[in-house]
Amino acid sequence: MSQPPPPPPPGWGPPPPPPPHSSSLPPPPSTPAPPPPGFRPPTNTQMAKYAQKKNEWVRSQRNRFGEKSKGGFVQTQKAD
């Protein structure tokens, strides 16, 4: 009965070692990396088209879910 306890399930082991000191890491690049080949930024016509579609969508959602006014006659009580 002097057996060692069973090993813990996967993922329950000791925590991983801490990352190396930040002083040993190289400094981040000062200029952003160039885009990958084949990547094209969206053109102005595409942006204009998306902006128009967005505005139409927002308008339709406002009409659909906005405050609804009940049409018709509102009956008030007579003042005697």
Secondary structure, DSSP 4 states (H G I P E B T S, - for coil): --PPPPPPPTT-SPPPPPPPPGGGSPPPPSSPPPPPTT--PPPHHHHHHHHHHHHHHHHHHHHHHSPPPPPSPPP-PPP-
